Amino acid sequence: MKILCIIPTFNEDIIKLKKIIYESKKYVTEILVIDDGSKIPIKNLDCKILTNKSNYGKGYSIKRGFRYAINQGYDVIVTMDADGEHNPKYIPIFIKKANNLNGLIVGNRSSYRSVWRKFLNEFGKIWVWILIGKKIDFSSGYKLIDLDSLKKLELQSNGFEIDLEIILESYKKKISICTVLLGKFDLIKKSHMHVTDFLKLNIFFDNWIFKNYDLINRHFFIKKFLYLFSFIGKFVNFIFRIIIR
C-alpha cells in the first residue's frame, strides 16, 4: 500500500518540522511538505518539497498535495500539521483502521492549546454532530483518506476551512467517516488561526447548509433546526465582523 503524508507549512520551526519528518518516515511511503510562502523558504529536508509562490492558505496547499497524490497514484493519503500538535506515532492507528474500511478518518484531539480554543472546538463539534450524527473534531488537520474517496471530493476552500470542508464533502458524497482518538500533546501556544478564521469557519458551515440543504439526510425537524440556526449564525457572524473591524 502506497501511503503519502502531506504536511503544509508556513513559517514553522524547521527543527520541529525535521523531527516530524524523521518520525513519520517510519510509517509512510513518501512525505510531501508544501511550503506556503514562508519568509525563509523551506529546503534541505529529507522529503519531497513543493513551494507556493506566495502565502495562498492552508486549503490551497492541501489541495495541491491532493493533486500530487492523485497524479502519483497513492493508495492512502495522510495529512498532518507542521507545528508539532500531531504526533506521527498515531499514523499506524490511522492505517490499521483504514485497512478495515474505505473513507475518511479524522483524528479527534483530547487536548487543546487553551480553554478558549477548547470551547470553540467543542461548540463546532456539536453542530457537526447535529448534521452528521457523529462527534468529529471539525478543525483537526490530522486525517487519512483513501484515493478513491479523495477523487470524489469537490474542494473549493483555500483557507483553514479546508479541514471542515473535507468532512462536509465526505458526508455529501456518502463517504464513510470515522474517528481515532489522539492522545495529549505538548501544549503549543503559537497558532496561525485567529478569531476571524473561526468566524470564517462558522460562515462556511452556514453557507454549506443553505447550499446543500436538499442533500442532508437527517430527520425533517433536524434539517429545519440546522437551517434556522444557520440563518441566525450568518446574522451573528455579520455583527461580529462589524465589531472586530
C-alpha positions in Angstrom: 0.0 0.0 0.0 1.5 3.3 -1.1 1.0 6.0 1.6 1.6 9.7 1.2 1.9 12.1 4.1 1.1 15.7 3.3 2.4 18.4 5.6 1.5 22.0 4.8 3.8 24.5 6.5 4.1 28.3 6.9 6.8 29.9 9.0 7.1 26.9 11.3 10.1 25.8 13.3 12.4 23.9 10.9 13.9 21.8 13.7 10.5 20.7 14.8 9.5 20.0 11.2 12.6 17.9 10.6 11.7 15.8 13.7 8.1 15.3 12.4 9.5 14.1 9.1 12.0 11.8 10.7 9.3 10.1 12.8 6.7 9.9 10.0 9.1 8.2 7.6 8.8 5.0 9.6 5.2 4.6 8.6 4.7 6.1 5.1 6.0 5.7 1.6 6.7 9.4 1.0 6.4 12.7 2.7 5.3 15.8 0.9 6.0 19.2 2.5 4.2 22.2 0.9 5.8 25.5 1.9 3.1 28.1 1.7 5.3 31.1 1.0 7.3 31.1 4.3 9.6 34.1 4.9 12.6 31.8 4.9 11.8 29.2 2.1 11.9 25.5 3.3 14.7 23.5 1.8 17.2 20.7 2.6 14.6 18.4 4.1 14.7 14.6 3.6 11.4 14.6 1.7 9.6 16.0 -1.4 9.1 19.8 -1.2 6.6 21.9 -3.2 6.8 25.7 -2.7 3.9 28.1 -3.2 4.9 31.4 -4.8 3.1 33.3 -2.0 1.0 32.6 1.1 -2.1 31.2 -0.5 -3.5 29.5 2.5 -3.7 26.0 4.1 -6.5 24.9 1.8 -4.6 25.8 -1.3 -1.6 23.8 -0.1 -3.7 20.7 0.9 -5.4 20.7 -2.5 -2.1 20.9 -4.2 -0.9 18.0 -2.2 -4.1 16.0 -3.1 -3.4 16.6 -6.8 0.1 15.3 -6.3 -1.3 12.2 -4.6 -3.7 11.5 -7.4 -1.2 12.1 -10.1 1.3 9.8 -8.4 -1.3 7.1 -7.7 -1.0 6.9 -3.9 -3.5 4.5 -2.2 -3.8 6.4 1.0 -3.2 10.0 2.0 -2.4 11.3 5.5 -2.5 15.0 6.3 -0.7 16.5 9.3 0.1 19.9 10.6 3.7 21.1 10.9 3.6 22.8 14.3 4.1 19.6 16.4 0.5 19.2 17.5 0.2 15.9 15.6 2.3 13.1 16.8 3.4 10.8 14.0 3.1 7.8 16.3 -0.6 7.7 15.6 -0.2 7.1 11.9 -0.2 3.3 12.3 -3.5 3.6 14.1 -5.0 5.5 11.2 -3.6 2.9 8.8 -4.9 0.0 10.8 -8.4 1.5 10.7 -8.0 2.2 7.0 -7.3 -1.5 6.3 -10.8 -2.3 7.5 -12.7 0.3 5.6 -12.6 2.9 2.8 -13.3 6.5 3.6 -12.2 9.4 5.8 -10.7 9.0 9.2 -10.4 12.1 11.4 -8.1 12.5 14.4 -10.1 13.7 17.4 -8.0 15.7 19.8 -8.2 15.2 23.6 -6.4 18.4 24.5 -6.3 21.9 23.1 -4.0 25.0 23.2 -6.2 26.9 25.5 -9.6 26.9 27.2 -10.8 29.3 24.6 -9.8 27.0 21.7 -11.4 24.1 23.5 -14.7 26.0 23.8 -14.7 26.9 20.1 -13.8 23.4 19.0 -16.4 21.8 21.3 -19.0 24.2 20.1 -18.2 23.4 16.5 -18.3 19.7 17.2 -21.9 20.0 18.4 -23.1 21.4 15.1 -21.2 18.8 13.1 -22.7 16.1 15.3 -26.3 17.5 14.6 -25.6 17.3 10.9 -23.7 14.0 10.6 -24.6 12.2 13.8 -21.0 11.7 15.0 -18.7 13.7 17.3 -16.0 14.8 14.9 -13.1 17.3 15.5 -14.2 19.6 12.7 -10.9 21.6 12.6 -8.5 18.7 13.0 -5.8 18.6 10.3 -4.8 15.1 11.2 -6.7 12.9 8.7 -6.5 9.9 6.5 -8.4 9.3 3.3 -8.2 6.6 0.6 -7.6 7.6 -3.0 -11.0 6.6 -4.4 -12.8 8.7 -1.7 -10.5 11.6 -2.3 -11.3 11.7 -6.0 -15.0 12.2 -5.2 -14.4 15.4 -3.2 -15.0 18.8 -4.8 -13.0 21.0 -2.6 -13.1 24.8 -3.0 -11.5 26.3 0.2 -8.1 27.9 0.2 -8.0 28.7 3.9 -8.4 26.9 7.2 -12.0 26.0 6.2 -10.5 23.1 4.2 -10.5 20.8 7.3 -14.2 21.3 7.8 -14.9 21.2 4.0 -13.3 17.7 3.7 -15.7 16.4 6.4 -18.8 18.1 4.9 -17.9 16.9 1.4 -17.3 13.4 2.6 -20.8 13.4 4.2 -22.3 14.9 1.0 -20.7 12.2 -1.2 -21.8 9.5 1.2 -18.2 8.6 2.1 -17.7 6.7 5.3 -16.4 8.9 8.2 -14.9 7.6 11.4 -12.5 8.9 14.0 -9.5 7.9 16.1 -8.7 9.4 19.5 -5.5 11.3 19.7 -3.6 11.4 23.0 -2.4 14.6 24.6 0.4 16.6 23.0 2.8 19.2 24.3 0.9 22.4 24.6 1.7 24.7 21.7 0.7 28.3 22.2 1.5 29.5 18.6 -1.2 29.3 16.0 -1.8 30.8 12.7 -5.6 30.7 13.3 -7.3 33.9 14.6 -10.8 34.9 15.7 -11.6 35.9 12.1 -10.6 32.4 11.0 -13.2 30.8 13.3 -15.8 33.3 12.1 -15.0 32.1 8.5 -15.4 28.5 9.6 -18.8 29.4 11.1 -20.0 31.2 8.0 -18.7 28.4 5.8 -20.7 25.9 7.7 -23.8 28.0 7.5 -23.4 28.6 3.8 -22.8 24.9 3.2 -26.1 24.1 5.0 -28.0 26.5 2.7 -26.4 25.3 -0.5 -26.7 21.5 0.3 -30.0 21.6 2.3 -31.8 19.1 0.0 -28.9 16.6 0.3 -28.9 16.5 4.1 -30.1 13.0 5.1 -31.5 13.8 8.5 -34.9 13.9 10.1 -37.2 16.7 8.8 -37.1 18.7 12.1 -33.3 18.4 12.4 -32.9 19.8 8.9 -35.2 22.7 9.8 -33.3 23.3 13.0 -30.0 23.4 11.1 -31.5 25.8 8.5 -32.9 28.1 11.1 -29.7 28.3 13.2 -27.5 28.7 10.1 -29.6 31.7 9.2 -29.2 33.1 12.8 -25.5 32.2 12.6 -25.0 34.2 9.5 -26.6 37.2 11.1 -24.5 36.9 14.3 -21.4 36.4 12.2 -22.2 39.6 10.3 -22.5 41.6 13.6 -19.2 40.2 15.0 -17.3 41.1 11.8 -18.5 44.7 12.1 -17.5 44.8 15.8 -13.9 43.4 15.3 -13.1 45.7 12.3 
